[in-house]
Amino acid sequence: MEDKKLAIIATKGSLDWAYPPFILASTAAALGYETQIFCTFYGLQLLKKEPKLEVTPLGNPGMPMPLGMDKWFPVLGLALPGMQGMMTAMMKKKMQSKGVASVEELRELCLEAEVKLIACQMTVDLFDMDTDDFIDGVEYAGATSFFEFAGDSDICLYI
């Protein structure tokens, strides 16, 4: 019997969008799936040695707001300088208090579970990124390489 396969395309580079690909990939690997995460455009931030991932409440109406801010705080106020940093700090503190692993810990778990992390070579070139800024273990490939895997996958997710 052939192993099941999970293919994930990660395109977002924010804190809240960093968790789904790593949680799903590590879970799939633990269940015996052969798993790849193809990071492209802003998703490449997930592969950096020192990711500077933030979360923003702007344009994210589903984000739970502290102190019921979504009921009384004006949306325009969320664009004030420092709000993104404050919301990021609050989110990290909340996750830590609930025992949620950090993005870096989840990413390391994926590597240990042999999840293949692929950086889109075209995007790396497009944004003049330095491959020294990425963690060890990252592979560089184009969309064609990913499609070879994704075309035979049992599950393909776009995150």
C-alpha positions in Angstrom: 0.0 0.0 0.0 1.3 3.4 -1.0 1.7 6.1 1.6 -0.8 8.9 1.7 0.4 12.3 0.7 -0.4 15.8 1.9 0.6 18.9 -0.2 0.4 22.3 1.4 0.9 25.7 -0.4 1.7 28.4 2.2 1.4 32.0 0.8 0.9 34.1 4.0 3.7 35.6 6.1 1.8 36.6 9.3 1.8 35.0 12.7 -1.8 33.8 12.5 -1.2 32.3 9.1 2.0 30.6 10.1 0.3 28.1 12.4 -2.0 26.2 10.1 0.6 24.8 7.6 3.0 23.6 10.4 0.2 22.2 12.6 -1.4 20.3 9.7 1.9 19.1 8.3 3.3 17.8 11.6 0.0 16.1 12.4 -0.1 14.5 8.9 3.5 13.3 9.3 2.6 11.8 12.6 -0.2 9.9 11.0 2.2 8.6 8.3 1.5 11.0 5.5 4.4 12.0 3.2 4.1 15.7 3.5 5.4 18.8 1.7 4.9 22.5 2.4 5.6 24.7 -0.6 6.2 28.3 0.6 5.8 31.0 -2.0 5.5 34.8 -1.9 4.9 36.0 1.7 4.9 32.4 2.9 8.7 32.4 2.5 8.7 34.4 5.8 7.9 31.1 7.5 11.3 29.6 6.5 13.5 32.4 7.8 15.9 31.7 10.6 14.5 34.7 12.5 11.0 35.2 11.3 9.5 38.5 12.2 5.9 37.4 12.1 3.1 39.7 13.3 -0.6 39.6 13.4 -3.0 42.4 12.5 -6.6 42.8 13.4 -7.1 45.0 10.3 -9.1 43.2 7.6 -9.5 40.2 10.0 -13.0 40.5 11.4 -12.9 36.9 12.8 -10.0 37.8 15.2 -11.2 37.7 18.8 -10.4 41.0 20.4 -9.3 41.5 24.0 -11.6 43.3 26.4 -14.5 43.1 23.9 -12.7 45.7 21.7 -14.6 44.6 18.7 -17.8 46.0 20.3 -16.5 49.4 21.3 -13.2 50.2 19.7 -13.4 51.9 16.3 -11.9 49.9 13.4 -9.9 53.0 12.3 -8.2 52.9 15.7 -6.6 49.6 14.8 -4.5 51.4 12.2 -2.9 53.6 14.9 0.9 53.3 15.1 1.9 50.5 17.5 -1.4 48.6 17.3 0.0 45.8 15.2 2.9 45.3 17.6 0.6 45.4 20.6 -1.8 42.9 19.1 1.1 40.6 18.1 2.5 40.7 21.7 -1.0 40.0 23.1 -1.4 37.0 20.7 2.0 35.6 21.6 1.3 35.9 25.3 -2.1 34.3 24.9 -0.6 31.3 23.0 2.2 30.9 25.5 -0.3 30.9 28.4 -2.3 28.2 26.7 0.8 26.1 26.0 0.7 26.5 22.3 4.1 25.8 20.7 5.9 28.6 18.9 6.1 28.8 15.2 9.8 27.9 15.4 9.0 24.8 17.6 6.4 23.6 15.2 8.7 24.2 12.2 11.4 22.1 14.0 8.9 19.4 14.7 8.0 19.3 11.0 11.7 18.9 10.1 12.2 16.1 12.6 9.1 14.4 11.1 10.7 14.7 7.7 8.2 17.2 6.3 9.8 18.6 3.2 9.9 22.4 3.3 10.3 23.9 -0.1 11.0 27.5 -0.9 9.7 28.8 -4.2 12.9 29.6 -6.2 11.1 32.1 -8.4 9.9 34.1 -5.4 13.3 33.9 -3.8 14.8 35.4 -7.0 11.9 37.9 -7.4 12.4 39.5 -4.0 16.3 39.2 -4.1 16.2 37.1 -0.9 19.4 35.7 0.5 19.2 32.0 1.0 21.5 32.4 4.1 18.5 33.9 5.8 16.6 30.6 5.6 16.8 27.7 8.0 18.8 24.6 7.2 16.9 21.9 5.6 14.9 24.0 3.1 14.9 22.8 -0.5 14.5 25.3 -3.4 12.3 24.4 -6.3 9.8 25.8 -8.7 6.1 25.2 -9.1 6.7 22.3 -11.5 8.5 20.4 -8.9 5.7 20.9 -6.4 3.1 19.9 -8.9 4.9 16.6 -9.4 4.2 15.9 -5.7 0.8 17.6 -5.4 -0.6 15.9 -8.5 -0.3 12.6 -6.7 -1.3 13.8 -3.3 -4.4 12.6 -1.4 -4.9 16.1 0.0 -3.8 19.5 -1.3 -4.3 22.6 0.8 -3.9 26.2 -0.1 -3.1 28.3 3.1 
